[in-house]
């Protein structure tokens, strides 16, 4: 759960910068970095192999700021909530 929250925090930081006027095009590279962070987490044995693929699919589906706010953000929240619920105890 800690790793999932770490990635969600990164997405939230992008959201905060968007709200402060930074354009999505400028922040696109930050969003794309999530995949390399996920690959590094696999290498450090912090997450399992499918995780980077899931992250990659999520970020590749985002082409616009609307996709980010209406798609990625709520989807990531749902995945985090699901993961948190089913890994309790």
One Martini backbone bead per residue (centre of mass of N, CA, C, O) as a GRO file, in nm:
protein
   89
    1UNK     BB    1   0.056   0.064  -0.018
    2UNK     BB    2   0.290   0.264  -0.008
    3UNK     BB    3   0.351   0.267  -0.314
    4UNK     BB    4   0.077   0.356  -0.413
    5UNK     BB    5   0.079   0.624  -0.258
    6UNK     BB    6   0.328   0.741  -0.391
    7UNK     BB    7   0.202   0.757  -0.675
    8UNK     BB    8  -0.043   0.924  -0.598
    9UNK     BB    9   0.115   1.169  -0.499
   10UNK     BB   10   0.231   1.239  -0.775
   11UNK     BB   11  -0.043   1.295  -0.907
   12UNK     BB   12  -0.128   1.518  -0.706
   13UNK     BB   13   0.105   1.713  -0.774
   14UNK     BB   14   0.012   1.762  -1.059
   15UNK     BB   15  -0.264   1.873  -0.989
   16UNK     BB   16  -0.163   2.118  -0.828
   17UNK     BB   17  -0.010   2.251  -1.066
   18UNK     BB   18  -0.254   2.286  -1.246
   19UNK     BB   19  -0.407   2.474  -1.040
   20UNK     BB   20  -0.144   2.686  -1.075
   21UNK     BB   21  -0.108   2.696  -1.419
   22UNK     BB   22   0.019   2.458  -1.524
   23UNK     BB   23   0.064   2.289  -1.796
   24UNK     BB   24   0.019   1.982  -1.925
   25UNK     BB   25   0.259   1.976  -2.122
   26UNK     BB   26   0.470   2.024  -1.896
   27UNK     BB   27   0.365   1.762  -1.713
   28UNK     BB   28   0.394   1.506  -1.887
   29UNK     BB   29   0.677   1.407  -1.796
   30UNK     BB   30   0.594   1.351  -1.503
   31UNK     BB   31   0.394   1.131  -1.572
   32UNK     BB   32   0.595   0.942  -1.729
   33UNK     BB   33   0.782   0.877  -1.477
   34UNK     BB   34   0.616   0.656  -1.339
   35UNK     BB   35   0.729   0.415  -1.494
   36UNK     BB   36   1.025   0.433  -1.395
   37UNK     BB   37   0.952   0.411  -1.097
   38UNK     BB   38   0.824   0.130  -1.120
   39UNK     BB   39   1.075  -0.016  -1.223
   40UNK     BB   40   1.249   0.050  -0.976
   41UNK     BB   41   1.066  -0.095  -0.768
   42UNK     BB   42   1.117  -0.373  -0.883
   43UNK     BB   43   1.429  -0.373  -0.850
   44UNK     BB   44   1.372  -0.325  -0.521
   45UNK     BB   45   1.126  -0.508  -0.432
   46UNK     BB   46   0.843  -0.329  -0.380
   47UNK     BB   47   0.722  -0.459  -0.639
   48UNK     BB   48   0.554  -0.613  -0.881
   49UNK     BB   49   0.564  -0.664  -1.219
   50UNK     BB   50   0.269  -0.551  -1.306
   51UNK     BB   51   0.277  -0.253  -1.213
   52UNK     BB   52   0.408  -0.101  -1.458
   53UNK     BB   53   0.181  -0.179  -1.657
   54UNK     BB   54  -0.045  -0.032  -1.517
   55UNK     BB   55   0.078   0.246  -1.521
   56UNK     BB   56   0.119   0.267  -1.826
   57UNK     BB   57  -0.181   0.247  -1.905
   58UNK     BB   58  -0.277   0.491  -1.747
   59UNK     BB   59  -0.087   0.714  -1.882
   60UNK     BB   60  -0.155   0.651  -2.190
   61UNK     BB   61  -0.466   0.750  -2.158
   62UNK     BB   62  -0.329   1.035  -2.136
   63UNK     BB   63  -0.379   1.344  -2.344
   64UNK     BB   64  -0.526   1.530  -2.133
   65UNK     BB   65  -0.650   1.713  -1.880
   66UNK     BB   66  -0.921   1.569  -1.882
   67UNK     BB   67  -0.812   1.284  -1.859
   68UNK     BB   68  -0.682   1.331  -1.589
   69UNK     BB   69  -0.944   1.428  -1.423
   70UNK     BB   70  -1.162   1.202  -1.546
   71UNK     BB   71  -0.961   0.944  -1.528
   72UNK     BB   72  -0.699   0.900  -1.361
   73UNK     BB   73  -0.772   1.007  -1.082
   74UNK     BB   74  -1.026   0.827  -1.021
   75UNK     BB   75  -0.890   0.558  -1.086
   76UNK     BB   76  -0.662   0.569  -0.879
   77UNK     BB   77  -0.844   0.594  -0.633
   78UNK     BB   78  -0.988   0.322  -0.675
   79UNK     BB   79  -0.741   0.141  -0.666
   80UNK     BB   80  -0.644   0.225  -0.386
   81UNK     BB   81  -0.902   0.146  -0.233
   82UNK     BB   82  -0.905  -0.147  -0.315
   83UNK     BB   83  -0.623  -0.224  -0.214
   84UNK     BB   84  -0.666  -0.140   0.080
   85UNK     BB   85  -0.908  -0.323   0.144
   86UNK     BB   86  -0.769  -0.610   0.035
   87UNK     BB   87  -0.495  -0.563   0.242
   88UNK     BB   88  -0.612  -0.593   0.500
   89UNK     BB   89  -0.480  -0.781   0.759
   0.00000   0.00000   0.00000
